[in-house]
Amino acid sequence: MSEPQPNEPAPTPGRIPHGPFRPGDQVQLTDPKGRVNTITLQPGKQYHSHKGTVPHDAIIGSPEGTVYRTSGGIEFLAFRPLLADFTLRMPRGAAVVYPKDAAQIIAMADIFPGARVVEAGAGSGALSCFLLRAVGEKGLLSSYERRPDFADIARANVEKFFGGPHPAWRLTVGSLEESLTETEVDRVVLDMLAPWEPLDAVAKALIPGGVICAYIATTTQMSRIVEDIRAHGSFAEPHAFETMLRTWHVDGLAVRPDHRMIGHTGFLVTARRLADGVTPPARRRRPAKGAHPAPRDPARPADTTPPADAPPPADAPPPGEAPPGGHATPGGDAEA
Ligand SMILES: C[S@@+](CC[C@H](N)C(=O)[O-])C[C@H]1O[C@@H](n2cnc3c(N)ncnc32)[C@H](O)[C@@H]1O
């Protein structure tokens, strides 16, 4: 494919994220204090700062990483925003998945080029952008969002990032459990308040070996989705984890973690779809005390509970069978 010339508008979709700046490109201008302004290049326009202007025509055609001086003598460094920059600065309806978690989702849910992926909810479209990048133009990302106003925000953000409609993207307004139409799906990624609600629909859509990945904000949600995946019978043992990212201050002899960090974003739970008719392998460890749903023997005092690796008692329910019991109420961080 030939490189577009500097004065041609960037092609859509899939704005080319390299080469000289072109009309229509987004550009991040960073001032000496590290403040960032994002502009969209238009021939004939000016960027106005509190200390003078830079003509867009001076930026168009120059390489990324160029420094421009305003008429008032302030220097600005210009780069195209990376996807991580874009998602943190784009307009939001719902809270977005942070880049560190999007990266984990791509890796641990094994999103690959050409994959058929279902996502809910689309929210502000941040994770949709990462997933579209990973599946590529020959894959499929089918995103479901039950709030029409959020779906509009997601669509606007995705189209702004890719410079137009992405050929691999379908966006459906509706709840996943009622609207999911795709079959033979490789991966399902859920970022929604109650990811256990569409489990039947997800199990039906996923191919054997497919991956379900839920991103949840609270421990109570994590507990419920793990226990419901276990009890469902269509999935292998789930994995639950979180990622903490600590940035560092590196300056001369002052080399230490930054004083501030984002302490919490969310947890991830992944599980593989079993083949139809297969019973999940028996867990080798006894469910922990208070496990959901809990096999309880009220006659046994709490302090005589055998160790976790002890053989099950004769009256224990068969492995894999779900004894009765309720679920914790999800903590329910607000979604909007
Ligand atoms: C936290 S937001 C998702 C943010 C999104 N992942 C992003 O990075 O921009 C959760 C979204 O799920 C939507 N939602 C909740 N339950 C849903 C369901 N059953 N089906 C479809 N969307 C749902 C909500 O309306 C909300 O917009």
The ligand as an SDF file (V2000), in Angstrom:
LIG
                    3D

 27 29  0  0  0  0  0  0  0  0999 V2000
  -18.4910    0.4910   32.6970 C   0  0  0  0  0  0  0  0  0  0  0  0
  -19.4150    0.6550   31.2580 S   0  0  0  0  0  0  0  0  0  0  0  0
  -18.4300   -0.0500   29.9830 C   0  0  0  0  0  0  0  0  0  0  0  0
  -17.2700    0.8110   29.5960 C   0  0  0  0  0  0  0  0  0  0  0  0
  -16.5390    0.3490   28.3710 C   0  0  0  0  0  0  0  0  0  0  0  0
  -15.9760   -0.9690   28.5490 N   0  0  0  0  0  0  0  0  0  0  0  0
  -15.4520    1.3360   27.9820 C   0  0  0  0  0  0  0  0  0  0  0  0
  -14.2690    0.9980   28.1100 O   0  0  0  0  0  0  0  0  0  0  0  0
  -15.7810    2.4320   27.5440 O   0  0  0  0  0  0  0  0  0  0  0  0
  -20.6890   -0.5330   31.4630 C   0  0  0  0  0  0  0  0  0  0  0  0
  -21.7480   -0.4100   30.4060 C   0  0  0  0  0  0  0  0  0  0  0  0
  -22.4880   -1.6080   30.3630 O   0  0  0  0  0  0  0  0  0  0  0  0
  -23.7940   -1.2860   29.9740 C   0  0  0  0  0  0  0  0  0  0  0  0
  -24.6190   -2.4530   30.3300 N   0  0  0  0  0  0  0  0  0  0  0  0
  -24.9530   -2.8870   31.5730 C   0  0  0  0  0  0  0  0  0  0  0  0
  -25.6450   -4.0280   31.5110 N   0  0  0  0  0  0  0  0  0  0  0  0
  -25.7540   -4.3400   30.1930 C   0  0  0  0  0  0  0  0  0  0  0  0
  -26.3610   -5.4140   29.4880 C   0  0  0  0  0  0  0  0  0  0  0  0
  -26.9850   -6.3750   30.1330 N   0  0  0  0  0  0  0  0  0  0  0  0
  -26.2760   -5.4330   28.1330 N   0  0  0  0  0  0  0  0  0  0  0  0
  -25.6340   -4.4360   27.4740 C   0  0  0  0  0  0  0  0  0  0  0  0
  -25.0420   -3.3850   28.0990 N   0  0  0  0  0  0  0  0  0  0  0  0
  -25.0900   -3.3420   29.4350 C   0  0  0  0  0  0  0  0  0  0  0  0
  -24.0960   -0.0140   30.7350 C   0  0  0  0  0  0  0  0  0  0  0  0
  -25.1430    0.7220   30.1700 O   0  0  0  0  0  0  0  0  0  0  0  0
  -22.7400    0.7030   30.6390 C   0  0  0  0  0  0  0  0  0  0  0  0
  -22.7070    1.5850   29.5600 O   0  0  0  0  0  0  0  0  0  0  0  0
  1  2  1  0
  2  3  1  0
  2 10  1  0
  3  4  1  0
  4  5  1  0
  5  6  1  0
  5  7  1  0
  7  8  2  0
  7  9  1  0
 10 11  1  0
 11 12  1  0
 11 26  1  0
 12 13  1  0
 13 14  1  0
 13 24  1  0
 14 15  1  0
 14 23  1  0
 15 16  2  0
 16 17  1  0
 17 18  1  0
 17 23  2  0
 18 19  1  0
 18 20  2  0
 20 21  1  0
 21 22  2  0
 22 23  1  0
 24 25  1  0
 24 26  1  0
 26 27  1  0
M  CHG  2   2   1   9  -1
M  END
$$$$
